[in-house]
Amino acid sequence: MPALDSEALSFVRYDPKERTLFASFRGRRHRSYVYDGVPPEEYEALMAAASKGAWFNAHIRDRYPFREV
Protein backbone atom coordinates (compact mmCIF):
# COMPACT_ATOMS: atom_id res chain seq x y z
CA MET A 1 0.00 0.00 0.00
CA PRO A 2 1.82 3.13 -1.16
CA ALA A 3 2.25 5.91 1.38
CA LEU A 4 1.33 9.24 -0.15
CA ASP A 5 2.73 12.72 0.05
CA SER A 6 -0.72 14.17 0.65
CA GLU A 7 -2.34 16.24 3.36
CA ALA A 8 -5.64 14.35 2.96
CA LEU A 9 -4.74 10.77 2.01
CA SER A 10 -2.29 8.61 3.91
CA PHE A 11 -2.54 5.38 1.87
CA VAL A 12 -4.25 3.98 -1.20
CA ARG A 13 -4.37 0.49 -2.64
CA TYR A 14 -6.02 -0.61 -5.87
CA ASP A 15 -7.24 -4.07 -6.86
CA PRO A 16 -7.58 -4.11 -10.66
CA LYS A 17 -9.35 -7.48 -10.70
CA GLU A 18 -12.06 -6.29 -8.31
CA ARG A 19 -11.83 -2.64 -9.47
CA THR A 20 -11.77 -1.48 -5.84
CA LEU A 21 -9.85 1.42 -4.39
CA PHE A 22 -8.95 1.39 -0.69
CA ALA A 23 -8.30 4.87 0.65
CA SER A 24 -7.10 5.77 4.14
CA PHE A 25 -7.44 9.39 5.20
CA ARG A 26 -5.39 11.48 7.60
CA GLY A 27 -6.93 13.39 10.46
CA ARG A 28 -8.21 12.92 13.97
CA ARG A 29 -10.54 10.11 13.02
CA HIS A 30 -8.25 8.38 10.50
CA ARG A 31 -11.04 6.82 8.44
CA SER A 32 -10.67 4.25 5.67
CA TYR A 33 -13.03 3.46 2.80
CA VAL A 34 -13.33 1.05 -0.10
CA TYR A 35 -14.67 2.48 -3.37
CA ASP A 36 -16.22 0.00 -5.82
CA GLY A 37 -16.16 0.04 -9.61
CA VAL A 38 -13.18 2.36 -9.97
CA PRO A 39 -11.55 1.97 -13.42
CA PRO A 40 -7.78 1.45 -13.53
CA GLU A 41 -7.39 4.74 -15.42
CA GLU A 42 -8.81 6.61 -12.42
CA TYR A 43 -6.29 5.00 -10.07
CA GLU A 44 -3.42 5.79 -12.45
CA ALA A 45 -4.57 9.40 -12.75
CA LEU A 46 -4.84 9.68 -8.96
CA MET A 47 -1.31 8.43 -8.48
CA ALA A 48 -0.01 10.85 -11.14
CA ALA A 49 -1.86 13.89 -9.77
CA ALA A 50 0.13 16.72 -8.23
CA SER A 51 -2.51 17.12 -5.51
CA LYS A 52 -3.87 13.69 -4.74
CA GLY A 53 -6.42 14.94 -2.21
CA ALA A 54 -7.89 17.50 -4.62
CA TRP A 55 -7.92 15.00 -7.47
CA PHE A 56 -9.58 12.37 -5.27
CA ASN A 57 -12.29 14.82 -4.22
CA ALA A 58 -12.98 15.85 -7.83
CA HIS A 59 -12.92 12.39 -9.44
CA ILE A 60 -13.57 9.63 -6.89
CA ARG A 61 -15.41 10.98 -3.86
CA ASP A 62 -19.21 10.88 -4.26
CA ARG A 63 -18.86 9.34 -7.75
CA TYR A 64 -18.41 5.67 -6.82
CA PRO A 65 -20.22 3.50 -4.28
CA PHE A 66 -18.21 3.20 -1.07
CA ARG A 67 -18.21 1.71 2.40
CA GLU A 68 -16.24 2.51 5.52
CA VAL A 69 -13.88 -0.25 6.64
N, C-alpha and C positions, 0 to 999 in steps of 0.2 A: 504494500500500500504506500504509494509515494507521499512523502511529506511535502507540503506546499509552502511556498513563500507567499502567503496570503494573510491578510488581516481577518478574513471571514472564515475561510476553510482551513482545516488543519490536515485532513487526509481525504483522498478519494481513491476508489478502486472501481474498475469496470470489468464486467463479465460479458464478453462479446457473444457468447453462446446464449446466455439468458437475456442479454440486452438490458442489464441492470447496472445502475450507478449507485455506489455506496458513497455517501458524503458525510463527513464528520466536521462539525462546526466549532469554532473557537467561542469562548465566552464563559460567563458564569455557569451556565447550565450545561455546556458541552453536549449538545444534542447530535444524534446521528440518524440519518434517514437512508432508505433505499428507494430509488426512483426507477420505475418500470418502463420498458419500451423505449429506452434511450438509444438512438442509432449510434453506431461507432463514430460517425463523422462528428456528432455533437461532443463526444468524449475527446476526440482528437483536437477539436477546436477549443474546448475548455483548457486542455493542457497547453495549448499554444498561446492562449490569451495573455496579454500583458497584465491585466487585472482579472484574476480568476474569479474573485467574488462578484465583481460587476458583471462579468460574462455569465456566470452561473445564474444570477438574478434575472438577467435579460433573456436567457435561452433555455433554462432548465426549470427553475422554480416556477410553480403554478402552471407548468405546461405539460407535465407528465404525472401520472398517478404515483403517489408516494406513501410510505408508512414509516413511522418512527421505530427505530430498533434500539 
